[in-house]
Amino acid sequence: MAGATASFDIHGLDELRDDAAALFREYPSETTAELEKITNDFKRDVNKKFPHDGKSGGKKSVSKSWKKDRLQDMHGMDVGAELTNKAPHFHLVENGHNLLVSPERYALMRTGKAINGAKHKGKSNKNSKRLIPMGFVQGKHYCEKTRNEWNNGEFATRIEKHVNKLLKKHDL
């Protein structure tokens, strides 16, 4: 057995290389499109949790204030998305805020009187020079709750399904 040699003949490496090359060419665009769908669904889930559509008070609607940015590295293989809400009051609802009211409104709130036929809820008057702190309004954390729900399965399931679809499409 001193001079024995073994040889192997492997077939199909050229096809494997071609299938892998096709996958790497299509991966960024197909994955970016899938990520676009996922961010839209995430945005929809967050918007469902908000109690109103932002039409009152003249503030920009939270549901219509989302901004999506695509993130891609210079080699084109890493794709990502960043979703930001640009509504001026989004962070106040999400994280909470100090409630400040004018002295006039503070007096009305203390007596329980109504303003314009409705019991006053403590909105501040922008023209008032001195505002009185009334406490802290806890944040609702709608976006954080949705993110936690998605981290516990939804996102991973959708990405795994997408990757399996790509691999199957290219016989890998």
C-alpha positions as CSV (number, residue, x, y, z in Angstrom):
1,M,0.0,0.0,0.0
2,A,3.0,2.3,0.0
3,G,2.4,3.7,-3.4
4,A,-1.4,3.8,-3.5
5,T,-3.1,6.9,-4.7
6,A,-6.7,7.9,-4.5
7,S,-8.6,10.1,-7.0
8,F,-11.9,11.8,-6.7
9,D,-14.1,13.0,-9.5
10,I,-16.6,15.6,-8.4
11,H,-19.3,16.6,-10.9
12,G,-21.6,19.7,-10.6
13,L,-19.2,22.3,-9.2
14,D,-19.6,24.5,-12.2
15,E,-23.4,24.5,-11.9
16,L,-23.0,25.2,-8.1
17,R,-20.7,28.1,-8.9
18,D,-23.1,29.5,-11.5
19,D,-26.1,29.1,-9.2
20,A,-24.3,30.9,-6.4
21,A,-23.1,33.7,-8.7
22,A,-26.7,34.2,-9.9
23,L,-27.9,34.3,-6.2
24,F,-25.3,36.9,-5.3
25,R,-26.3,39.1,-8.3
26,E,-30.0,39.0,-7.4
27,Y,-29.7,39.0,-3.6
28,P,-29.4,42.8,-3.0
29,S,-32.3,43.9,-5.2
30,E,-34.7,41.1,-4.1
31,T,-33.8,41.4,-0.4
32,T,-34.2,45.2,-0.6
33,A,-37.7,44.7,-2.1
34,E,-38.6,42.2,0.7
35,L,-37.2,44.5,3.3
36,E,-39.4,47.3,1.9
37,K,-42.5,45.1,2.4
38,I,-41.4,44.2,6.0
39,T,-40.9,47.9,6.9
40,N,-44.3,48.8,5.5
41,D,-45.9,46.0,7.6
42,F,-44.0,47.1,10.7
43,K,-45.1,50.7,10.2
44,R,-48.7,49.5,9.8
45,D,-48.5,47.6,13.0
46,V,-47.2,50.6,14.9
47,N,-49.9,52.9,13.4
48,K,-52.6,50.4,14.5
49,K,-51.6,50.9,18.1
50,F,-51.9,54.8,18.1
51,P,-55.3,55.9,19.5
52,H,-56.0,58.6,16.9
53,D,-54.8,59.8,13.5
54,G,-53.4,63.2,14.7
55,K,-56.1,65.3,13.0
56,S,-56.8,67.3,16.2
57,G,-54.6,70.1,17.4
58,G,-53.1,70.9,14.0
59,K,-50.2,68.5,14.5
60,K,-48.9,66.4,11.7
61,S,-50.4,62.9,11.6
62,V,-48.2,60.2,13.1
63,S,-49.4,57.6,10.6
64,K,-48.3,59.8,7.7
65,S,-44.9,60.9,9.1
66,W,-42.8,57.9,8.5
67,K,-39.5,58.2,6.6
68,K,-37.7,55.1,5.3
69,D,-34.1,55.1,4.3
70,R,-32.4,52.2,2.6
71,L,-29.0,51.2,3.9
72,Q,-26.5,49.4,1.7
73,D,-22.8,48.9,2.0
74,M,-20.4,49.7,-0.8
75,H,-20.1,46.1,-1.9
76,G,-23.9,45.8,-2.2
77,M,-24.3,42.6,-0.1
78,D,-25.5,44.1,3.2
79,V,-28.9,45.6,3.0
80,G,-30.9,47.3,5.7
81,A,-33.6,49.8,6.4
82,E,-34.1,52.6,8.8
83,L,-37.6,53.7,9.7
84,T,-38.1,57.1,11.4
85,N,-41.2,59.0,12.4
86,K,-40.9,62.8,11.7
87,A,-44.1,63.9,13.5
88,P,-43.2,66.7,15.9
89,H,-45.1,65.0,18.8
90,F,-44.1,61.3,18.1
91,H,-41.3,61.3,20.7
92,L,-43.7,62.8,23.3
93,V,-46.3,60.1,22.9
94,E,-43.7,57.3,22.6
95,N,-41.4,58.3,25.5
96,G,-43.6,60.6,27.7
97,H,-43.3,64.2,28.6
98,N,-43.7,66.8,31.4
99,L,-47.2,68.3,31.4
100,L,-46.9,72.2,31.6
101,V,-50.0,74.4,31.7
102,S,-50.5,78.2,31.9
103,P,-51.6,79.7,35.2
104,E,-55.1,80.4,33.8
105,R,-55.6,76.8,32.7
106,Y,-54.1,75.6,36.0
107,A,-56.8,77.5,37.9
108,L,-59.5,76.1,35.6
109,M,-58.2,72.6,36.1
110,R,-58.1,72.9,39.9
111,T,-61.7,74.1,40.0
112,G,-62.8,71.4,37.5
113,K,-64.4,74.0,35.1
114,A,-64.9,73.2,31.5
115,I,-63.4,75.1,28.6
116,N,-65.4,75.3,25.4
117,G,-68.0,72.8,26.7
118,A,-65.4,70.0,27.5
119,K,-63.5,69.3,30.6
120,H,-60.0,70.7,30.2
121,K,-57.3,68.1,29.8
122,G,-54.3,70.3,30.5
123,K,-52.9,71.5,27.1
124,S,-50.5,74.4,27.5
125,N,-51.1,77.8,26.0
126,K,-48.2,78.8,23.7
127,N,-48.7,82.5,24.6
128,S,-48.3,82.1,28.3
129,K,-45.0,83.3,29.7
130,R,-44.9,81.1,32.8
131,L,-46.0,77.5,32.7
132,I,-46.8,75.4,35.8
133,P,-45.6,71.8,35.9
134,M,-48.5,69.4,36.4
135,G,-46.5,66.1,36.5
136,F,-45.2,63.6,34.0
137,V,-47.3,62.0,31.3
138,Q,-46.0,58.4,30.8
139,G,-45.1,57.4,27.3
140,K,-47.1,54.7,25.5
141,H,-44.1,53.0,23.8
142,Y,-46.1,51.9,20.8
143,C,-43.1,51.6,18.6
144,E,-41.1,49.8,21.3
145,K,-43.9,47.3,21.9
146,T,-44.2,46.5,18.2
147,R,-40.4,46.1,17.9
148,N,-40.4,43.6,20.8
149,E,-43.3,41.7,19.2
150,W,-41.4,41.5,15.9
151,N,-38.1,40.6,17.6
152,N,-39.9,37.6,19.2
153,G,-40.5,35.9,15.9
154,E,-42.2,37.9,13.1
155,F,-39.0,39.4,11.6
156,A,-36.9,36.2,11.9
157,T,-39.7,34.1,10.3
158,R,-40.1,36.5,7.4
159,I,-36.4,36.8,6.7
160,E,-35.9,33.0,6.9
161,K,-38.8,32.4,4.5
162,H,-37.3,35.0,2.1
163,V,-33.8,33.3,2.3
164,N,-35.3,29.9,1.7
165,K,-37.2,31.1,-1.3
166,L,-34.0,32.6,-2.8
167,L,-32.0,29.4,-2.1
168,K,-34.8,27.2,-3.7
169,K,-35.0,29.5,-6.7
170,H,-31.3,29.0,-7.4
171,D,-31.2,25.3,-6.6
172,L,-29.0,25.8,-3.5
